[in-house]
Structures are given as C-alpha cells and as structure tokens.
Amino acid sequence: MRAHRPAASPARTLAAAIAAVAGLGVYVDVQRRGVGLLVAGVVFVILVMALLVATALARQMSRPLSDL
C-alpha cells in the first residue's frame, strides 16, 4: 500500500511555473538563433546559385563577340 504524498504547496507550484517560463525564454532565444542561421544559409545558397547562373549566361552571351 502506498502512502499518499501531501499536496504541493502553492510556493512550490509557483516556483515550478517560473522555472518553466524561464526555460521557455531560453528555448525561444535558441530557436530564434536557429531560424536566423537557417535564413542566412538559404540567402547564401541563393546568392551562390545566382552568381553561377550569371557567370554561365555572361560566358554564353560574350561568345559571339569573341568570334568577331
């Protein structure tokens, strides 16, 4: 047979709630940093792809000039 624990005091419940909210603040900061890094990575990839496409197009367009 189990002995029943006394109910948690309001102070303990409040302390647990405060700790949970503080933990969520840290989670939001980490998540915000992760989203920022993801956006920066996507922008970087798009810039590199645009540079490659622009270089390829410039080479194709300047080829007829070199034939003259």
Residue, then its C-alpha position, 0 to 999 in steps of 0.5 A: m500500500r502506498a502512502h499518499r504524498p501531501a499536496a504541493s504547496p502553492a510556493r512550490t507550484l509557483a516556483a515550478a511555473i517560473a522555472a518553466v517560463a524561464g526555460l521557455g525564454v531560453y528555448v525561444d532565444v535558441q530557436r530564434r538563433g536557429v531560424g536566423l542561421l537557417v535564413a542566412g544559409v538559404v540567402f547564401v545558397i541563393l546568392v551562390m546559385a545566382l552568381l553561377v547562373a550569371t557567370a554561365l549566361a555572361r560566358q554564353m552571351s560574350r561568345p559571339l563577340s569573341d568570334l568577331 
